[in-house]
Amino acid sequence: MSWDARQRAMLAEMGYRLPAAMASAAIVEDEPEPIAVAAPPPAVMRVAVPPAPAVEPSAVPAHFAALDLPGLRDAVAACRGCGLCEQRRNAVFGGGALQQVQWLVVTDPPDDADDAAGDAFTCDAGRLLDRMLLAAGQRRSGRDDAELPTAFVTPIVKCRPPRGRAPQPAELAACEAVLARQVELLQPRLILAMGLQAARRLTGLAEPLGRLRGRVHAWRGLPLVVTYHPAYLLRSPADKAGAWDDLCLARKTSHP
């Protein structure tokens, strides 16, 4: 498939350059492969993933399982299921598509800007995330009925850990029921984990991020693809090309 001018510009902003010959190639109607890139995405390899650790009943409000999305958002804002509630300014529930969701993007915990705004990805990392999603044919917001959002973005824990530390197991467990209910309500085709903490929690593996990339995992019956966090890519732009490979894998997996 040929990339149009807007998509080529998005890829360029991510740090990925299509070769000139490929960028100008005509569309071949009977070409069987729908995605044309300089290098093929990593091979899809299905792996068995151990079940996620059980959520401690005392840490998760039992009524989460019966709530709709507005009710779940309100419950998260008032949640005191773990010690992170003592430090937060605002819980970050997430946002994006509410119907016909294709990708659920689960990220590392909120940063200070997210905590202050009560929303995910409000600064430079958010702008890069939007360009990445658009390059892959997804969007978390839409201007009109012709451009409906298709992705919902939410952090792995909804409150910022103090001093930016990694969330503790009990804190991750306290938000697990919230994420599970978000999946039930949104019914995405695929989960994209962005960042090491989100990737390790959802895969159940303690491997480095580089070893978790390039293959399809599973979380509660949904395909799961791992990639870099946009904030990391701003610091390490050389890895944007690898992130593009991950997005190609996610795109191919969600649209077989």
C-alpha positions, 0 to 999 in steps of 0.5 A: 500500500502506498502512503499518502503525503500526510502519512509520509509527513507523520512518519518523518516527524516520528523519525522514519524515512521511507525510501524515495522509490517506495514513497513514489511507487504507484498503488498496485491493485492486486498487491496482496500485502496491504502495508509497504515499509522499508523493512518488514515488521517483526514476525508475529509470534504467539506466546503463552502468557501466565495469568495476571496476578490475582487482585486483592479483594480488599484493594479493589472496590467491588462495585467497579464491575457493575459501573458504566464508563461515566460511573467508572470515571467518577469512582476512579476520581474518588478511589482510595484503593491504595496509598497513591490516592494520598499523593495525587492531585487528580486521578487520570482515567484516560480518554479517547474513543468511546465507541468502535474502539480499535486500540486501547493504549495502556501507558506507564503511570501519569507524570506530573503534568498529567497529575495536574491536568487530570488527563493523559498526555497533555504536553509534547509526549501527547503530541508525539503520541497523536502523530504516532497513532495517526501514522498507524491509522488511529486517533484518540480524538476526532474533529467531525463524523468523518474522523471519529476517534478509534483509540482510547489512552489510559495509564496502567495506574490512574494516580501518579506515584510520588517522585516518579517512582515505579508503582508497587505491586499492590498499587498495580493490583488496585488498578487492575480491576479498573483496566479490566472494566475499561476493556469490558466496556470499550471492547477494543481489538488490541492493546498497545502497551507503551513503556516498560512498567505497562508492558511488564504488568500486562505481559506478566514478564520481567524482561527488558522492554527490547525483549518484550517488543516484536511479538504478540502477547495476550492480556485477558484474551486480547492481542497485546503489542509492546512499544516505547513510551512517547516520552522516551522517544523524545529523549531517544529519537533514534528508537522512533524507527523501532516504534514504527515497526511496533505500530506496523505489527499492531496494525497488522495484528488488529486488521488481519 
